[in-house]
Amino acid sequence: PSVGYSLKNTCTMNEYKFVTPCRHEGTIKPVKSAGKHAGKWFCRVKGPKVDALGMNVKTMYSAPFIGAAKASIAKFLCITVATVEVTASASGAQVMSTPIAQQKAASKSANEFDTGDDDELANFDLDAAISSATKQSPPNKDHGRKQALPPQYPMSNYKSSTQDATCSKDSGDLRKELENLRREKDRFNREVGLVKQEAEHIRQENERMTKDTEEAKEEKARLKGQIRAIREEHEQRRDEAEKEKHEAEIEELHVERSKLKGQIRALQEQRNELKSDVKSAVQKNEDATKEKYEKELKELGTEKSKLKGQIRALQEQCDQLKSDVQSATQKKDCAEKESRAALVKKEEYEKEAKTVKKALESHRVELDGLAKKQDAASKATLGESQPPTKKQKIGKQVKVGTVVKSMKVAELKEEAVARGIDVKELTRINKDSLLEMLVVGSPCIIKTDAWDEVVSLRKTFAEERQKAEQLERKRQEEIYRKKEQKWREQEKKRQEQREKDRAEEISKQGEFHSLSVPKKVHGCKLAFTKDLLFHGTPRSYNTQCTECGSRFNIEYTCEGCDYDICNECFKQKTMTASEKKADAKRKAAEEKERQKAAAERRRLQEEEDEKHRKKWDPKTHFAENIISPSDKNKDPDGNKSKGFTVWCSDGYGNDGWHSYEGSSTKEFDTTYATKKEANERARYLFQWKNPWGLGAEEFENHAYEVDKSTKEGMVTYVVTPDDSTTWSVGVVPDAAFAYLDNATRSRHYYDREDDYEATAGSLGIYHCF
């Protein structure tokens, strides 16, 4: 009967409840949605195992049969199917009326069953579920034992003969009841057979769907292969099309190239023709110029020989006049210096004389007063004393002396010092000069009594001045001491008030210390440094990490212990051993990468420096004979007037501001046999050996407006920086150099780096042709 009850409710559409001995419970409901689980039942399980998994409810899907649902629940809970007790809910169950309807519903549910969506249903063993359900209803072999009846047969309709003997039924009724029970049993057996058939149908359907799935996979793989082949064929065709397109473009470019080659060939022929014409014109011009120069040279040769003698005589006269002018200038300067010194000394002597006169006048007045007192005293004692035998001096005797030639040098220097002359000036003056300065016959100050008193007064004044200075120094020290004492008291009060304000500030900020950290970091609670103030300003501005001393990224603070820690140190202290090892490995890798990057930067910098050095190294651009000319090149007659001369000049032009005395002197530099070498030397001298001492790169980067011109293949460079001289370098034939304005055969000093100043200072006037 229990089996019949279970099987009869397998096709109902209501809710069921279940319980297990392991304290699990839940519900079994049909799926109402039309998704991938449509037609199935879902079981919601609650209990200790579900809680242990961290979930409130565990949901599982099964076939629309009580046996399948119980098997799914038993598998999840690891228990037997028989221990799962299922009961209908309080609301009435709507049971399908006939087995045919049940079979149709089961067939429909089986057709909608998706084996590929639920792993638990795929592994469901229907035979085990049926055998478990069959075991719950053993065959009725003992007819004398009580049997459990279905719910439609209430127990109240059956009474045992032992309970009520008076209400026993007759044998016919008992037979009918037995027959009904047998028919019910047969019906249950038929239903079990239908369930088995349905299970077999579901198994076959599952196998068919598995086979269809494998076929679908094979079809999918076949389609993928076809798609891959189509894609490869498409790419091959596209490559072929692109290749054909490129070949066509290349063919067009070849045609265009052949056309351009023809044009270039024609232009080259034109260029060669023009070049030959230019060369012939230049040759004709050079021949004409050469004839003209030779004619002029012949005419000027005679004038040169005449002028040489005149220039030589004028040069000697000029040298003599120059030496005379220099000696006269020196004497004049010495005389002017002596006159200026004499005037200064005269003014000092006059001031000193006035001072001495005033002192003498005051002493004279005092002497007159003393003489009067002495006369009065002598008159009072005249009667008592005897007349003097000799003429007695009345009053104080005054010493009077003059400067004489017999005075020693020391006395003369002392007199000069007394008159206010500086001692340093006296060390370089002899006796005659001293007598001339002091004037023989003039009053000698040091031989008068007044001078002794002046010396005494000076000494007294010095002592009084020293005492006054000491008193003033003591007064200033006392004032400074009082100020310092006052400042210390104010500083002490200010510091006390500052500490008091700081204590109040710390107490107000105590609420921010709420962060608990491991004791290996700090024993107290910490606060975020950004939330704290230090004397009214953010603490992060005035603190540093207690651990590493860094002033950046200070993260946490304990004001009570005056402890601050940065973010990096906090991470280091809170790391585990494995994290520290990983961090050390990471830092080592970063350091290695940093060193590698630094080495790469150094390599690139060295390459750049080498490239820069080679770019501005004259040895890269010029031959050795251009940088360091030979003695033959430095000799104006080295090529016997058949080469090309490099000249240079440096001076102010007629700019209306600086003094102008004509064009600057053109100094000889070198001579070379070919124009190419001379032009290279001119460029080297102009840019690398300029008069301002600038390097070639600095000279070029200043972006001076360089005027470069070429005449008959010979270059000339001219540059005039702002508020500076004009620097010119040019190339001319050796024979033409002598006819340039202000030309000189004396060589310049711009490329003499070792003895630059000595050579520049020893240059005389320039010799002209």
C-alpha positions as a printed Julia matrix, in Angstrom:
769×3 Matrix{Float64}:
   0.0     0.0     0.0
   2.86    2.45    0.75
   4.32    1.8    -2.71
   0.97    2.49   -4.27
   0.76    5.76   -2.38
   4.18    6.84   -3.6
   3.6     5.86   -7.22
   0.17    7.37   -7.36
   1.62   10.76   -6.48
   4.49   10.69   -8.98
   2.49   12.62  -11.58
   0.81   15.15   -9.32
   1.43   18.88   -9.81
   1.38   20.01   -6.16
   4.08   20.64   -3.51
   5.68   17.93   -1.35
   7.68   18.1     1.85
  10.4    15.72    3.01
  12.46   15.07    6.14
  15.51   12.9     6.88
  16.96   11.35   10.04
  20.02   13.65    9.71
  17.84   16.71   10.44
  17.45   17.85    6.86
  14.14   19.0     5.43
  12.77   20.77    2.38
  10.23   20.9    -0.4
   9.75   19.31   -3.82
   8.01   21.41   -6.48
   7.57   21.32  -10.25
   9.47   23.91  -12.31
   7.01   26.55  -13.51
   9.31   28.43  -15.89
   9.74   27.56  -19.57
  13.56   27.58  -19.49
  16.03   24.77  -19.8
  14.64   23.07  -16.64
  11.02   23.08  -17.92
   9.19   19.84  -17.08
  11.53   18.96  -14.2
  11.08   19.05  -10.43
  13.33   21.11   -8.16
  14.17   20.15   -4.59
  15.09   22.76   -1.94
  17.17   21.27    0.92
  17.86   22.92    4.3
  20.0    21.52    7.1
  23.44   21.23    8.72
  25.28   20.14    5.56
  23.86   23.07    3.58
  24.85   25.48    6.37
  28.36   23.99    6.42
  28.65   24.85    2.71
  27.83   28.49    3.51
  24.4    28.42    1.83
  20.89   28.84    3.22
  19.21   26.55    0.66
  20.55   23.94   -1.76
  18.48   23.62   -4.96
  18.61   20.44   -7.11
  16.69   19.4   -10.25
  15.39   15.88  -11.02
  12.99   13.97  -13.26
   9.28   14.6   -12.47
   9.01   11.53  -10.17
   9.11   11.14   -6.42
  11.63    8.32   -6.73
  14.0    10.45   -8.82
  13.65   13.39   -6.39
  14.33   11.14   -3.36
  17.36    9.59   -5.11
  18.77   13.05   -5.89
  18.3    14.16   -2.23
  19.84   10.9    -0.9
  22.86   11.27   -3.19
  23.53   14.82   -2.02
  23.18   13.92    1.68
  25.03   10.58    1.29
  22.18    8.55    2.79
  19.88    5.75    1.53
  16.72    6.54   -0.43
  14.53    4.72    2.13
  15.45    7.19    4.87
  13.95   10.14    2.9
  10.34   10.55    4.11
   8.08   12.45    1.63
   4.63   13.76    2.52
   2.11   15.85    0.59
   1.58   19.48    1.56
  -1.55   20.71    3.33
  -3.22   21.81    0.06
  -4.97   18.99   -1.77
  -3.12   17.13   -4.53
  -4.61   17.09   -7.97
  -3.96   13.5    -9.1
  -4.4    12.51  -12.71
  -7.41   10.26  -13.04
  -6.29    7.39  -15.24
  -3.06    5.48  -15.84
  -3.33    6.46  -19.53
  -3.22   10.15  -18.57
  -0.36    9.41  -16.26
   1.47    7.63  -19.09
   0.92   10.57  -21.44
   2.12   13.06  -18.86
   5.17   10.94  -18.07
   5.88   10.56  -21.8
   5.6    14.34  -22.28
   7.89   15.04  -19.32
  10.39   12.49  -20.6
  10.37   14.06  -24.05
  11.07   17.48  -22.51
  13.81   16.08  -20.27
  17.28   17.57  -21.1
  20.08   15.2   -20.17
  22.8    17.68  -20.95
  21.69   20.36  -18.44
  21.86   18.56  -15.11
  24.86   16.47  -14.07
  22.94   14.91  -11.16
  20.11   13.75  -13.41
  22.59   12.33  -15.91
  24.05   10.19  -13.12
  20.57    9.2   -11.71
  20.08    5.43  -11.3
  16.37    4.79  -11.9
  16.62    1.01  -11.25
  17.97    1.69   -7.76
  15.08    4.07   -7.1
  12.51    1.51   -8.27
  14.08   -1.31   -6.27
  14.12    0.95   -3.22
  10.45    1.75   -3.7
   9.63   -1.94   -4.21
  11.4    -2.91   -1.0
   9.08   -0.61    0.89
   6.11   -2.87   -0.18
   7.04   -6.56    0.43
   4.66   -9.28   -0.87
   1.73  -10.12    1.42
   2.5   -13.68    2.36
   1.01  -13.63    5.86
  -2.71  -12.88    5.51
  -3.19  -13.1     9.25
  -0.91   -9.97    9.86
  -2.27   -6.45    9.74
  -1.59   -4.62    6.47
  -1.29   -0.9     5.91
  -4.24    0.37    3.86
  -4.33    3.17    1.37
  -5.67    6.52    2.48
  -8.99    6.01    0.58
  -9.76    3.14    2.95
  -9.97    4.59    6.44
  -9.08    2.44    9.39
 -12.38    3.12   11.01
 -14.16    0.89    8.43
 -12.28   -2.13    9.64
 -12.66   -3.49   13.17
 -10.9    -6.5    14.49
 -12.9    -9.39   15.82
 -10.94   -9.16   19.04
 -12.08   -5.55   19.52
 -15.82   -5.89   18.73
 -17.16   -9.48   18.37
 -20.75   -8.29   17.98
 -20.0    -6.23   14.79
 -18.17   -8.94   12.76
 -18.91   -9.17    9.07
 -20.01  -12.18    7.19
 -17.72  -14.2     5.03
 -19.1   -12.73    1.79
 -18.17   -9.24    2.71
 -14.72  -10.38    3.69
 -14.29  -12.1     0.33
 -15.35   -8.93   -1.48
 -12.91   -6.9     0.48
 -10.17   -9.42   -0.22
 -11.03   -9.36   -3.92
 -10.85   -5.59   -3.91
  -7.49   -5.75   -2.26
  -6.23   -8.22   -4.86
  -7.49   -6.0    -7.69
  -5.8    -3.01   -6.05
  -2.6    -5.01   -5.83
  -2.84   -5.98   -9.51
  -3.41   -2.36  -10.4
  -0.33   -1.36   -8.41
   1.69   -4.06  -10.17
   0.55   -2.74  -13.55
   1.55    0.77  -12.51
   4.98   -0.55  -11.47
   5.29   -2.16  -14.91
   4.37    1.15  -16.54
   6.96    2.92  -14.44
   9.59    0.38  -15.51
   8.6     0.85  -19.14
   8.79    4.59  -18.69
  12.24    4.25  -17.1
  13.38    2.11  -20.04
  11.96    4.7   -22.42
  13.83    7.45  -20.59
  17.06    5.4   -20.71
  16.66    4.87  -24.46
  15.85    8.53  -24.94
  18.98    9.39  -22.94
  21.1     7.12  -25.14
  19.53    8.62  -28.26
  20.23   12.15  -27.08
  23.82   11.16  -26.19
  24.24    9.75  -29.68
  22.68   12.9   -31.18
  25.07   14.99  -29.08
  28.08   13.05  -30.38
  26.79   13.37  -33.93
  26.29   17.1   -33.37
  29.86   17.38  -32.1
  31.14   15.53  -35.16
  29.03   17.78  -37.39
  30.36   20.82  -35.57
  33.96   19.63  -36.06
  33.22   18.94  -39.74
  31.72   22.43  -40.14
  34.71   23.98  -38.4
  37.01   22.19  -40.83
  34.96   23.43  -43.77
  35.0    27.0   -42.36
  38.76   26.78  -41.86
  39.23   25.53  -45.4
  36.98   28.31  -46.76
  38.88   30.92  -44.73
  42.24   29.6   -45.98
  40.97   29.61  -49.52
  39.67   33.18  -49.07
  42.99   34.35  -47.61
  44.89   32.63  -50.44
  42.69   34.34  -53.02
  43.1    37.68  -51.23
  46.89   37.21  -51.13
  46.91   36.38  -54.8
  44.82   39.48  -55.56
  47.11   41.67  -53.5
  50.14   40.09  -55.12
  48.73   40.8   -58.6
  47.95   44.37  -57.51
  51.48   44.84  -56.15
  52.98   43.4   -59.32
  50.94   45.86  -61.39
  52.05   48.75  -59.18
  55.68   47.6   -59.38
  55.39   47.41  -63.16
  54.03   50.97  -63.22
  56.86   52.11  -60.92
  59.41   50.46  -63.25
  57.96   52.35  -66.18
  58.03   55.59  -64.18
  61.57   54.85  -63.09
  62.73   54.34  -66.66
  61.14   57.69  -67.6
  62.86   59.43  -64.68
  66.17   57.83  -65.6
  65.84   59.25  -69.11
  65.08   62.69  -67.71
  68.0    62.45  -65.28
  70.29   61.38  -68.12
  69.19   64.38  -70.17
  69.68   66.74  -67.23
  73.1    65.21  -66.59
  74.11   65.87  -70.16
  72.89   69.45  -69.84
  74.78   69.8   -66.58
  77.98   68.49  -68.16
  77.61   70.94  -71.02
  77.03   73.82  -68.63
  79.94   72.66  -66.5
  82.27   72.63  -69.52
  81.03   76.09  -70.53
  81.58   77.4   -67.0
  85.01   75.81  -66.85
  86.04   77.4   -70.14
  84.67   80.78  -68.99
  86.49   80.47  -65.67
  89.69   79.51  -67.45
  89.41   82.51  -69.74
  88.68   84.74  -66.75
  91.63   83.3   -64.85
  93.94   83.83  -67.84
  92.81   87.42  -68.21
  93.12   88.02  -64.47
  96.55   86.41  -64.44
  97.79   88.64  -67.25
  96.35   91.66  -65.46
  97.98   90.66  -62.16
 101.34   90.05  -63.85
 101.21   93.45  -65.5
 100.27   95.13  -62.23
 102.95   93.18  -60.39
 105.59   94.41  -62.84
 104.39   97.98  -62.41
 104.19   97.73  -58.65
 107.5    95.89  -58.33
 109.44   99.02  -59.09
 107.31  101.07  -56.71
 107.79   98.4   -54.06
 111.56   98.6   -54.23
 111.41  102.4   -53.94
 108.96  102.35  -51.05
 110.93   99.73  -49.13
 113.82  102.11  -48.56
 111.5   104.94  -47.57
 109.53  102.63  -45.24
 112.74  101.36  -43.65
 113.94  104.92  -42.92
 110.52  105.94  -41.66
 110.42  102.82  -39.52
 113.69  103.7   -37.83
 112.51  107.25  -37.2
 109.21  105.9   -35.88
 110.99  103.51  -33.5
 113.19  106.35  -32.21
 110.21  108.65  -31.76
 108.29  105.9   -30.04
 111.07  105.28  -27.53
 111.38  109.04  -26.89
 107.65  109.37  -26.43
 107.59  106.43  -24.05
 110.4   107.84  -21.89
 108.81  111.3   -21.91
 105.46  109.77  -21.01
 107.0   107.86  -18.14
 108.74  110.99  -16.83
 105.53  112.94  -17.2
 103.58  110.29  -15.29
 106.16  110.24  -12.51
 106.14  114.04  -12.3
 102.35  114.1   -12.21
 102.29  111.49   -9.47
 104.92  113.43   -7.45
 103.06  116.71   -7.92
  99.76  115.14   -6.87
 101.46  113.6    -3.82
 103.12  116.94   -3.01
  99.81  118.76   -3.26
  98.18  116.24   -0.97
 101.05  116.5     1.51
 100.96  120.3     1.3
  97.3   120.29    2.22
  98.03  117.92    5.11
 100.95  120.1     6.25
  98.78  123.2     6.16
  96.15  121.47    8.28
  98.81  120.27   10.71
 100.39  123.74   10.81
  97.07  125.3    11.64
  96.59  122.79   14.44
 100.1   123.43   15.77
  99.59  127.21   15.6
  96.42  126.93   17.6
  98.22  124.79   20.16
 101.15  127.27   20.29
  98.78  130.18   20.76
  97.09  128.44   23.65
 100.48  127.61   25.2
 101.67  131.18   24.64
  98.68  132.52   26.54
  99.37  130.11   29.36
 103.06  131.15   29.4
 102.15  134.83   29.55
  99.9   134.15   32.52
 102.63  132.22   34.28
 105.16  135.01   33.56
 102.89  137.61   35.05
 102.41  135.52   38.18
 106.18  135.01   38.48
 106.85  138.77   38.11
 104.37  139.55   40.84
 105.94  136.98   43.13
 109.43  138.3    42.45
 108.38  141.87   43.18
 106.86  140.77   46.47
 110.11  139.12   47.55
 112.44  141.72   46.09
 113.09  143.49   49.37
 113.89  140.3    51.19
 116.19  138.75   48.65
 119.56  140.02   47.51
 119.94  141.36   44.04
 121.03  138.69   41.69
 124.63  138.57   40.64
 123.72  137.22   37.19
 120.93  138.0    34.88
 118.14  135.57   35.72
 115.62  134.21   33.15
 112.14  135.26   33.98
 109.3   132.78   33.31
 109.38  129.51   31.43
 112.0   129.21   28.73
 110.68  128.26   25.3
 112.84  126.15   23.02
 113.0   127.27   19.44
 114.73  125.41   16.51
 114.8   125.16   12.76
 115.33  122.43   10.17
 119.01  122.25    9.22
 120.99  120.0     6.87
 123.0   118.53    9.73
 119.92  116.77   11.11
 119.93  112.99   10.88
 117.54  111.02    8.71
 115.7   109.68   11.79
 115.16  113.23   13.09
 113.95  114.37    9.69
 111.5   111.44    9.49
 110.28  112.23   13.02
 109.72  115.85   11.95
 107.89  114.69    8.87
 105.63  112.43   10.97
 105.01  115.38   13.32
 103.89  117.38   10.32
 101.39  114.66    9.36
 103.2   112.89    6.52
 102.42  109.18    6.12
 105.16  106.83    7.34
 104.74  104.62    4.23
 105.72  107.53    2.01
 108.86  108.15    4.07
 110.29  104.68    3.54
 111.0   105.41   -0.15
 112.4   108.98    0.35
 116.11  109.75    0.91
 117.58  112.58    3.04
 117.74  115.16    0.24
 114.1   114.56   -0.6
 113.2   114.9     3.08
 115.08  118.23    3.36
 113.41  119.42    0.18
 110.02  118.38    1.54
 110.51  119.88    5.03
 112.24  123.07    3.71
 115.57  123.95    5.32
 115.24  126.87    7.76
 111.57  126.23    8.56
 110.59  125.92   12.25
 111.28  122.48   13.67
 108.26  121.3    15.56
 109.95  118.53   17.51
 112.51  121.02   19.0
 109.87  123.21   20.64
 108.44  122.87   24.16
 105.0   123.01   22.64
 105.67  119.76   20.8
 106.4   118.0    24.1
 103.1   119.25   25.41
 101.39  118.2    22.15
 102.85  114.73   22.58
 101.71  114.72   26.18
  98.27  115.94   25.19
  98.06  113.29   22.47
  98.98  110.67   25.0
  96.4   112.04   27.42
  93.8   112.19   24.68
  94.61  108.62   23.67
  94.27  107.41   27.25
  91.0   109.29   27.67
  89.77  107.95   24.35
  90.69  104.45   25.44
  88.86  104.92   28.74
  85.86  106.35   26.93
  85.88  103.39   24.54
  86.07  100.98   27.46
  83.16  102.73   29.19
  81.15  102.74   25.96
  81.95   99.07   25.43
  80.84   98.24   28.96
  77.66  100.27   28.45
  76.91   98.48   25.19
  77.64   95.13   26.85
  75.24   95.99   29.66
  72.56   97.01   27.17
  73.13   93.82   25.21
  73.04   91.75   28.4
  69.71   93.31   29.43
  68.26   92.76   25.98
  69.46   89.16   25.98
  68.0    88.59   29.45
  64.69   90.07   28.35
  64.71   87.97   25.19
  65.43   84.8    27.19
  62.53   85.53   29.55
  60.22   86.15   26.59
  61.49   83.02   24.86
  60.93   80.99   28.03
  57.34   82.26   28.33
  56.76   81.63   24.65
  58.14   78.09   24.93
  55.95   77.38   27.98
  52.88   78.67   26.16
  53.88   76.63   23.08
  54.19   73.44   25.18
  50.84   74.18   26.82
  49.16   74.68   23.45
  50.79   71.5    22.18
  49.51   69.5    25.16
  45.97   70.78   24.5
  46.36   69.96   20.83
  47.44   66.39   21.64
  44.52   65.91   24.03
  42.03   67.13   21.41
  43.52   64.79   18.82
  43.41   61.74   21.1
  40.16   60.57   19.48
  42.0    59.99   16.18
  44.24   57.31   17.77
  41.92   54.41   17.07
  43.93   52.19   14.73
  45.06   48.92   16.25
  48.29   47.57   14.76
  50.44   44.53   15.53
  52.76   44.95   18.5
  55.76   44.34   16.31
  54.91   47.67   14.66
  54.03   49.7    17.8
  52.5    48.98   21.17
  49.98   51.86   21.13
  47.05   52.69   18.9
  47.98   54.83   15.94
  46.28   57.63   14.01
  46.48   58.72   10.4
  49.15   61.4    10.13
  47.05   63.38    7.64
  44.38   63.92   10.36
  46.82   65.4    12.93
  48.19   68.9    13.49
  51.55   69.95   14.9
  51.4    73.46   16.42
  48.55   74.35   14.09
  50.13   73.07   10.88
  49.73   69.58    9.32
  52.0    67.11   11.06
  53.08   65.64    7.73
  54.92   68.94    7.03
  57.02   68.73   10.2
  57.83   65.08   10.78
  59.87   62.2     9.47
  59.72   58.42    9.69
  61.13   57.13   12.99
  62.29   53.94   11.29
  64.01   55.15    8.1
  64.15   58.94    8.48
  62.17   59.6     5.3
  60.05   62.76    5.13
  57.67   61.42    2.48
  54.52   59.25    2.67
  54.26   59.38    6.48
  51.15   57.28    7.08
  50.68   56.57   10.82
  51.52   58.45   14.06
  51.47   57.95   17.83
  51.63   61.42   19.41
  52.07   60.08   22.92
  55.32   58.34   21.96
  56.19   60.86   19.21
  56.35   57.91   16.81
  55.82   58.22   13.05
  56.08   55.52   10.41
  55.91   55.74    6.64
  53.85   53.49    4.42
  56.85   51.52    3.16
  58.2    50.75    6.65
  54.69   49.76    7.82
  54.43   47.28    4.96
  57.87   45.88    5.79
  56.97   45.37    9.47
  53.63   43.7     8.73
  54.97   41.3     6.11
  55.25   37.59    6.69
  58.5    35.75    6.1
  57.37   34.6     2.66
  56.21   38.12    1.76
  59.53   39.59    2.91
  61.35   37.02    0.81
  59.17   37.84   -2.19
  59.63   41.57   -1.59
  63.4    41.17   -1.34
  63.35   39.18   -4.56
  61.22   41.87   -6.21
  63.54   44.64   -5.02
  66.57   42.7    -6.22
  64.92   42.32   -9.62
  64.04   46.02   -9.68
  67.59   46.94   -8.68
  68.94   44.67  -11.38
  66.59   46.24  -13.89
  67.55   49.71  -12.67
  71.25   48.92  -13.03
  70.6    47.5   -16.46
  68.7    50.64  -17.46
  71.45   52.83  -15.99
  74.08   50.88  -17.9
  72.03   51.27  -21.07
  71.69   55.01  -20.44
  75.43   55.28  -19.85
  76.1    53.38  -23.05
  73.76   55.61  -25.02
  75.26   58.71  -23.4
  78.77   57.52  -24.21
  77.74   56.85  -27.79
  76.15   60.29  -27.95
  79.25   61.9   -26.44
  81.49   60.03  -28.87
  79.28   61.06  -31.76
  79.3    64.64  -30.5
  83.07   64.57  -30.04
  83.64   63.23  -33.51
  81.26   65.83  -34.94
  83.23   68.75  -33.47
  86.67   67.15  -33.51
  88.71   68.99  -36.15
  90.61   65.79  -36.9
  87.36   64.35  -38.27
  86.98   67.16  -40.81
  90.52   68.27  -41.59
  93.86   66.71  -42.44
  96.83   67.01  -40.1
  98.58   69.65  -42.27
  95.45   71.84  -41.98
  95.3    71.68  -38.17
  99.06   71.89  -37.61
 100.67   73.69  -40.57
 104.31   72.98  -41.29
 107.06   75.58  -41.18
 106.86   75.8   -44.94
 103.14   76.63  -44.73
 103.83   79.29  -42.08
 106.49   80.93  -44.25
 105.0    83.63  -46.54
 107.54   82.61  -49.22
 107.02   78.89  -48.66
 105.39   78.32  -52.07
 107.47   81.0   -53.86
 104.38   83.16  -54.6
 102.74   80.31  -56.54
 100.33   79.12  -53.84
  97.33   80.54  -51.99
  97.57   82.62  -48.81
  95.14   82.41  -45.89
  94.8    85.75  -44.07
  92.73   86.96  -41.07
  91.79   90.24  -39.42
  90.01   91.27  -36.21
  88.98   94.86  -35.43
  86.14   97.36  -35.11
  84.5    98.69  -38.23
  83.19  102.18  -38.87
  80.07  101.72  -36.71
  79.96  105.29  -35.4
  80.5   104.18  -31.82
  84.0   102.75  -31.49
  87.1   104.6   -32.57
  87.9   103.95  -36.22
  91.33  104.4   -37.77
  90.76  102.65  -41.07
  90.36   99.03  -42.07
  91.75   96.33  -39.75
  95.19   94.84  -40.33
  95.11   91.69  -42.46
  97.58   89.27  -40.86
  99.25   86.38  -42.6
  98.23   82.87  -41.51
  99.5    80.19  -43.9
 100.14   79.42  -47.55
  99.12   76.22  -49.36
  99.8    74.9   -52.84
  96.12   74.21  -53.67
  92.88   76.14  -53.25
  91.2    73.17  -51.54
  93.75   73.07  -48.75
  93.7    76.85  -48.38
  89.86   76.88  -48.18
  89.88   74.13  -45.54
  92.49   76.03  -43.51
  90.36   79.19  -43.77
  87.3    77.35  -42.46
  89.3    75.78  -39.6
  90.84   79.14  -38.62
  87.5    80.97  -38.86
  85.38   78.59  -36.75
  87.81   76.64  -34.54
  90.38   79.4   -33.8
  88.17   82.49  -33.52
  89.47   85.45  -31.45
  86.75   85.11  -28.79
  87.98   81.67  -27.67
  84.63   79.99  -28.49
  84.46   76.32  -29.38
  83.29   75.33  -32.85
  79.92   74.14  -31.54
  79.37   77.25  -29.42
  80.42   79.44  -32.34
  77.84   77.75  -34.59
  75.06   77.64  -31.97
  75.33   81.39  -31.36
  73.72   81.67  -34.77
  75.96   84.53  -35.85
  75.16   85.8   -39.33
  78.2    84.57  -41.19
  78.81   86.2   -44.57
  80.45   83.58  -46.78
  81.5    84.49  -50.26
  83.44   82.71  -52.99
  85.46   84.32  -55.74
  87.28   82.24  -58.3
  87.05   79.24  -56.0
  88.58   81.08  -53.01
  86.37   81.57  -49.92
  86.03   84.54  -47.57
  84.28   84.41  -44.18
  83.11   87.55  -42.31
  81.12   87.78  -39.05
  80.3    90.78  -36.81
  78.59   89.87  -33.5
  76.66   92.54  -31.63
  78.9    95.13  -29.95
  82.02   93.27  -30.97
  84.83   93.32  -33.49
  84.61   92.05  -37.06
  86.36   88.71  -37.61
  87.38   88.02  -41.21
  89.24   85.11  -42.81
  89.93   84.83  -46.53
  92.01   83.16  -49.23
  93.88   85.01  -52.01
  96.76   84.09  -54.31
 100.21   84.56  -52.76
 101.05   87.28  -55.28
  97.84   89.25  -54.49
  98.2    89.21  -50.69
 100.79   92.02  -50.71
  98.28   94.37  -52.38
  95.51   93.98  -49.8
  94.77   96.99  -47.57
  96.85   96.97  -44.36
  98.34   93.56  -45.15
 101.25   92.34  -43.02
 103.58   89.38  -43.36
 103.7    89.08  -39.54
 101.79   85.99  -38.49
  98.87   86.25  -36.06
  98.6    84.53  -32.64
  95.05   83.14  -32.69
  96.18   79.49  -32.99
  99.03   79.76  -30.48
  97.25   78.43  -27.42
 100.29   77.92  -25.2
 101.88   81.36  -25.47
  98.8    83.39  -26.34
  99.21   86.2   -23.81
 102.98   86.42  -24.14
 102.81   86.63  -27.93
  99.89   89.07  -27.91
 101.68   91.36  -25.46
 104.95   91.39  -27.38
 103.53   92.42  -30.78
 104.89   95.64  -32.18
 103.47   97.76  -34.96
 102.65   95.98  -38.2
 105.02   96.11  -41.14
 103.33   97.0   -44.39
 104.56   96.58  -47.92
